[in-house]
Every structure is written in C-alpha cells, then in structure tokens.
Amino acid sequence: MIEVGFIGLGRMGLNMVKRMLQSGKVNVVVWNRSQGPVNEAVKLGAVDSESITSLVNSLEQKRKIVWLMLPAGHVTESVFGEVLKLLKMDDIIIDGANSNFHDSLRRHKQVEEKGICMLDVGVSGGIVAATKGYPMMIGGKKETFEFCKPLFESFGYAEGFDLVGEGGSGHYVKMIHNAIEYGMMQAIAEGFDLLASGKMKNLDLKKIATIWNHGTIVSSFLMEMVEIALEKSSNLDYLKPYVEDSGEGKWSAIEAMENSVPFVANTYALHARYLSRDSNSMAFRMLAAMRNEFGGHPIKE
C-alpha cells in the first residue's frame, strides 16, 4: 500500500481520489475547504483532516507524499508554501494543477533547497476520466517518479501516463497539449457551423456526428462530446456562444512567439475564443458545448 495526503477535492480531485480508493491500493488522507466532497471521500475509505497541518502530521508513511489539486495561481502558491514548511527531507510534493510551467520551475528549485522532492503533473481527461482513468504528463526526477508510480497506476489511464522530462516539463507538455486541444476544437466547431449554415439545409447534425465517430479520420474523443451535446439539442440553443480560456492556450502562444516557433492554428483558436464573447455563432456554441461535456466547464445559458 502507498499513502498520499490529497489537498483539493474539486471537479477532478474528488474523482481522482475515488479511483485511488476503489483500487484498494492507496491510503488517502484528504483536506478540502468545503466539507461536502470530504464526506463523499470518507464514505469510500478516505481519512478526514481538520487542517493542512493535521493532514501532513497524520501521514504515517516514512516518506510522505502530498498531492495538491487546486486552482493554478495564488491558491496553489499559498498552499504549496504551507506544505513546504511542514515536510522533511526526501518527502514529496506533487502539483497536479494546471500551473504555469515557469512557476513549476521555480517551485522545483525551492523544494530542492530543502532536500524535498517534487513532481509536476499535467492531468488530462476532464470529468470523463473518472470512469476511464486519468492521462498524466509528469515532470521531475526518475527516482521520485518510480517511488510514486503505484499511486499513478491506481487511478491513471493504462499506458496514458509517464515521466516526460525534468522538473517543469509535466506542466509544459500539458500546456501545449491544451493549446492543441484549442485548435482541434476550433476546427470541429467551424465544420459544424458550415454544416448548419451552408447551402445544404436541414442536415441532421447528430447523425453526422455519429457517422464521423465510426471509422472516419476525424473520429475522436472530442467528436464523441459533439455527439453527446447534439443529443441534448440539435442547435445548442440552451447555451450562449461564449467560450472561456483557462490560460494554457495563451501561455503556449507566448512561448511560441518567444521562441520564434510558428503556432498559427492554435494561436488563431485562442483569438477565436476572445471573439466568441461578442458573437452569436453556431461554431462558438459548439466550442462551449464541447468544453462543458468533456470537462464540466461552465456555460452561459
């Protein structure tokens, strides 16, 4: 058995913990700001803690592992600093947020100064991964990864996770993954906009999505989300064509410009999301619907 202290039971964190517990191979101590998700985890066998300090202190494994699954930015920064003060040499911090890789590089240096280890983990799969397992892109030292591997195996997608490079690379690779996602979603959304608004009228978009999901070149996880969304509404009129961006697309576009790397399709997809906020387009409704289906991201109705 491996043990982990898990901080942050949000949209993805709680489902990750559930898979860990259901595997029967992980002891999990949890802490969350609100109590509801904690109660759900405890019903499955997790141990509750009153505070972050009590979570760390209650871990019995000689080499403690603390996983942060919190919103990137200030929240992760604050909790990271608190946990860092509580851990001892050779203990491990895992940051599973969508943190900016520049922050991850800095944090790896911080933990190294204290003799503590760190892995930065880009977690993908959205809410759908709760049933299939979570793909993960992991950055850090090989020895730390190997020690934590049983933990990743307990809830990860088989063959869908691995060490991708040194510290910071997990979040770097996840950042670019999400930017590619922007471009793929934009291409699908524009295609369905043309189907809905082009010369051929009254096309059955749901049937088309079903056909495209069975053996065609564009069959994909995202196309499956299109099919589910169109099952709810043939014209997606239950939502507004307003598409948020979570940051990774912007960071990737900046990284591409700073390194003079052409990043045309994915940068355009980022700008298209900005355009969506003053539009009434089927393409942007489709983008919003896809994000909602695979990730549970909020929509505007």
BELPETA-V534653 format. One record per residue. SS is DSSP state (@ for helix, = for strand, . for the rest). Layout:
BEGIN
ss->(SS SS)
END
This chain:
BEGIN
ss->(. = = = = = = . . . . . @ @ @ @ @ @ @ @ @ @ @ . . = = = = = = . . . @ @ @ @ @ @ @ @ @ . . . = = . . . @ @ @ @ @ @ @ . . . . . . = = = = . . . . . @ @ @ @ @ @ @ @ @ @ @ @ @ . . . . . = = = = . . . . . @ @ @ @ @ @ @ @ @ @ @ @ @ . . . = = = = = = = . . @ @ @ @ @ @ @ . = = = = = = = . @ @ @ @ @ @ @ @ @ @ @ @ @ @ = = = = = = = = = = . . . @ @ @ @ @ @ @ @ @ @ @ @ @ @ @ @ @ @ @ @ @ @ @ @ @ @ @ @ @ . . . . . . . @ @ @ @ @ @ @ @ . . . . . . . . @ @ @ @ @ @ @ @ @ @ @ @ . . . . . . . . . . . . . . . @ @ @ @ @ @ @ @ @ @ @ . . . . . @ @ @ @ @ @ @ @ @ @ @ @ @ @ @ . . . @ @ @ @ @ @ @ @ @ @ @ @ @ @ . . . . . .)
END
